[in-house]
Amino acid sequence: MKPFTVVTPYSPGPFFEKTLLSLTKAPLVECVLIVTQGPVHLKIPRCRVLIAGPLFSRETLSLILEDIRTKYLLLLTKTDKFRSSPKLWRES
């Protein structure tokens, strides 16, 4: 199992999907968990959708923590300006 699970709120649009694709190709990312308050239909490998309340509510954070099986969690609060670099995810 890879060491990272990335959690991010859903954001409609092509930039969000590009970010997801970049993250799922990173060698240290096991999966990306997308938190949304309604159904979302994404067909991107290694991405899962969690339908829950607001990202920072106690209930949602509890659900996220119950779902994580990796050693580390990367919580992205926004993805509109996030850029993933291959250097960032390389194993040492």
PLY file of the C-alpha trace (Angstrom):
ply
format ascii 1.0
element vertex 92
property float x
property float y
property float z
element edge 91
property int vertex1
property int vertex2
end_header
0.00 0.00 0.00
1.21 3.49 -0.84
1.56 5.91 2.09
-0.79 8.78 1.14
-4.54 9.26 0.90
-5.49 12.65 -0.50
-8.80 14.17 0.61
-10.34 17.08 -1.27
-13.75 18.72 -1.56
-15.50 18.32 -4.90
-15.19 21.24 -7.30
-16.90 21.03 -10.70
-14.86 21.78 -13.78
-12.01 20.57 -15.96
-9.23 21.92 -13.69
-10.47 19.74 -10.84
-10.43 16.63 -13.02
-6.89 17.42 -14.22
-5.81 17.78 -10.60
-7.38 14.42 -9.75
-5.64 12.72 -12.66
-2.32 14.20 -11.59
-2.79 13.03 -8.02
-3.85 9.50 -8.96
-0.71 9.11 -11.09
1.57 10.12 -8.23
3.64 7.13 -7.07
3.03 7.78 -3.35
-0.75 8.27 -3.51
-2.90 5.24 -2.77
-6.21 6.98 -3.46
-8.03 10.29 -3.63
-11.15 10.72 -1.53
-13.53 13.37 -2.86
-15.92 14.83 -0.30
-19.20 16.12 -1.67
-22.66 16.91 -0.35
-24.42 15.32 -3.33
-23.90 12.57 -5.91
-20.94 12.99 -8.26
-20.16 10.75 -11.21
-16.44 10.57 -11.85
-14.75 7.71 -13.64
-11.18 8.26 -12.54
-9.26 5.26 -11.23
-8.19 5.36 -7.57
-10.76 8.05 -6.75
-13.61 7.48 -4.34
-16.52 9.74 -3.48
-17.71 10.32 0.08
-21.14 11.93 0.31
-21.18 13.84 3.57
-21.77 17.25 5.11
-19.39 20.20 5.03
-15.72 19.19 4.89
-14.81 20.57 8.30
-17.81 19.31 10.22
-17.06 16.88 13.03
-19.19 14.18 11.39
-17.46 14.47 8.03
-13.98 14.47 9.54
-14.91 11.38 11.56
-16.11 9.61 8.40
-12.89 10.53 6.60
-10.71 9.25 9.43
-12.69 6.00 9.63
-12.17 5.47 5.89
-8.41 6.11 5.71
-6.14 3.06 5.63
-2.84 4.73 4.71
-0.12 6.03 7.01
-0.56 9.67 5.91
-3.44 11.94 4.98
-3.12 15.02 2.79
-6.15 17.27 3.19
-6.57 19.78 0.36
-9.11 22.45 1.23
-9.13 23.86 -2.32
-7.79 22.58 -5.62
-8.23 25.66 -7.78
-4.55 26.62 -7.43
-3.02 23.27 -6.59
-0.24 21.99 -8.81
1.28 18.59 -8.37
4.92 18.16 -9.29
6.49 14.74 -9.93
9.34 15.79 -7.59
6.82 16.20 -4.77
5.72 12.57 -4.92
8.98 10.76 -5.64
10.06 8.13 -3.17
13.49 8.71 -1.63
0 1
1 2
2 3
3 4
4 5
5 6
6 7
7 8
8 9
9 10
10 11
11 12
12 13
13 14
14 15
15 16
16 17
17 18
18 19
19 20
20 21
21 22
22 23
23 24
24 25
25 26
26 27
27 28
28 29
29 30
30 31
31 32
32 33
33 34
34 35
35 36
36 37
37 38
38 39
39 40
40 41
41 42
42 43
43 44
44 45
45 46
46 47
47 48
48 49
49 50
50 51
51 52
52 53
53 54
54 55
55 56
56 57
57 58
58 59
59 60
60 61
61 62
62 63
63 64
64 65
65 66
66 67
67 68
68 69
69 70
70 71
71 72
72 73
73 74
74 75
75 76
76 77
77 78
78 79
79 80
80 81
81 82
82 83
83 84
84 85
85 86
86 87
87 88
88 89
89 90
90 91
